[in-house]
Amino acid sequence: MDHAVPVARTALLIVDLQNDFLHPDGAYGRAGQGAPEIAALPERLKPLADRLRAAGGWIVSTQFTLVPAKGGEPIVSPHLKTLRPFLKTGDFLPGGWGHRLVDTLAPADLVIEKIAYSAFYQTRLEWVLRKCGIERLIVGGIVTNGGVASTVRDAHVRDIDVTVLSDGCAAFSPAVHDTAIAALAPVARIATVAETIAAIESA
């Protein structure tokens, strides 16, 4: 970790670790969609989140969102309808239980609704980071080759210092995860959760 950026200006950016993705009663759980690597993430990230909070850092959570339209019918992109036909009214609903960050990692200091892979696309994330003086992001969450990769690349082009947690992210396939982590090495620092905690403690 670059010690030039103080912990007070550092945030753990938790990408889409929401009840509708992870909880058995959530949208994906009801449909039998999941992976053990994804299910393990909240407990793996908790020690880092707790340490960062104690050191004066930030917790920022992104929430994948299905925006309700007329009659509450969610707006679902065509590609997502094809991939996830089980999504229905009430899933990923803003303010709903399924939309929230999982209890293990709550509460977040800042919450960002997102409608696409990148947490920067048509959101207030960059504005909030600048206003709060956050200069470094430590990124964990799901999925490594989707929301994580897109968000990290968008942070990179905005000159935001980024560390990707190699064991704090996951995809639906370990092979896909490994490929995505390797592809992010040119635009971000890659570290484990333990290495990141040690760096915070030594800062």
N, C-alpha and C positions, 0 to 999 in steps of 0.2 A: 504494500500500500504506500502511496506517495504521502509522506508525512508533511509535505508543504500545504496540504489541504487539511484543516483541523476537523476533528470528529464532529464538532458543532455544525459544520457545513457539509456533513455527510448524511446520506439517506439510504436506508435499505428500501429498495423499490421491489415490492412484492407483486408479481404479475399474475393476476386472475386466480388467486387461491380462494375461491368462493364456494359457498355451500352447494350451489347448483352444479359445480364441477366435481367436488370432492365428497360431499356427504352422501351416505347411502340413500337418503330420502330426497336428494337433489335431482335435477333433470338428468344428468349423466348417470347417476347411481341407479335411478329407476329403470334406465334403458340398458343397464349392464355395461356401460362404457367406462372404462377406467384402466389403470395399470398400477401395480404395487409400487413402482418408483414414484408415481404421482402421489399416491396416498401417503407415502412416507415423508413428504416434504414439510408439512407444518411442524412436526416434531423435530425435524432436522434443522429447520430455520429458527425455531424458538430460542435456543441459547444465544444466537447472534442478535436476534431482535431485542432480547432482554438486556444483553450487554451494551448494545448501541443506545438503547433508551437510558440506561444508567449513566452512560458517558456523555449524555447530552445531544446525541444524534437524533435523526428523524426516522419515522416509519411512514412510508408512502405506499398506499395500496391502490392498484388499478382494478377496476371492476368491469369485466365484459358485460355489455348491456344490450338487451333487445328493447328498443324504444317502442312503447305501445302507441298504436295509431287508433283509428276509429273502432269503437267497441272494445278497445283493449287488445285488439289483434296485434301481435308483435310484428315489427318490420324485420324480416329475415332476408339477408342477401341470398340470391339464387344459388351460389356455390355452397352456402351453408345449409340451405334447404336440402340439397342433394346429399351432402355429407352427413347431416344430422336430422333426418326426417322426423325424429321423435320430439323435437322442440315444439312447445305448445304455449298457449296463452298463460301468462303468469311466470314463465321461466325467465330468469335473468331480468326480472322486473325491477326498475329503479326503486329503491327503498324496501324491497321485499326481502324475506329471509334468505331465499336462494341467491340473491344478488350480493349478500354481505360477505366480507372477509371471514374466514373460518375462525371460530372462537379461540383456537390455540394461539393465534397470532394477533388477535384484536387486543386493544383498539389501534387503529392507525391515526397518525397525526394529520395526514392529508389523504383524501379519497378522490380518485379520478375516475369518472365514468368514461369508458372507451367503446367504440362501435366497430373497430377494425383490429387487425393484428397489432399495429403500433399504438402505444399509449400516447404518442405525440400527435397522431393524425386527428385533426379537428377536435382537439381537447384543450383544456387550460393548463396542461401539465407544465409546459415550458414557462408560462407566465408565473405559475405558482412557485416553481423552483427558483426563478430569478428573484421574486419578491421575498422569499424566505432565505435567500442567500445560500442555497444549496448548490455546491459546486461539484460534488462527487456522488455518483450512484453506485451502489452495490446491488446487483440485480439477481433475483431468484424468482422461481415460479414456473408457470407453464404457458405454452409448451416451448421447449427449447428452440425448435425449428420454426415456430410461429410467432406468438406474441413476444417471447423473449428476444429472439433474433431481430425482429423488426424494430422493437423498441431500442435495443442496444445500438443498432446501426443509425437510427434517427438521433440518438443522443450523441453519437460520434460526430456526425456532420454538424452538430450544434456546439462542438468543442466542449462537451461535458465529459469530465473524467469518469470512466466506467470500469467497474470490475464485475465480471460474470462469475457466479458461483458454480463451479463445475459439478459439485454434488448438491447444490441447492436449487437446481433446475431439473426438469424431467420432461420426457416426451412419451408417447404411447409405445415406443420401441427404444430399447437401450442403444441399438445401432444408430438409429436416427439421431438420438441425443448426442452420441459421441461425434458423429459427423458435423452436427451443428456447432458444437463447442469448438472443434478444430477450425471451422470456417470463421468463427468470431475472433480467433486469436490475433489477426492483423488489426482489428479495430478496438480491442478491449483487453484489459488485463484479465487473466484467468487464474482463479484461486479457489481453494476449498473453503468450506465454512470454518474449519478449525484454523486455517492459516489467517483468515480474515479476523477472527476473534483475537488471535495472538497479536496481529498488527494493531488492532484497536487498543488492546491493553498496554502495548509498548509505546503508543503515541504520546 
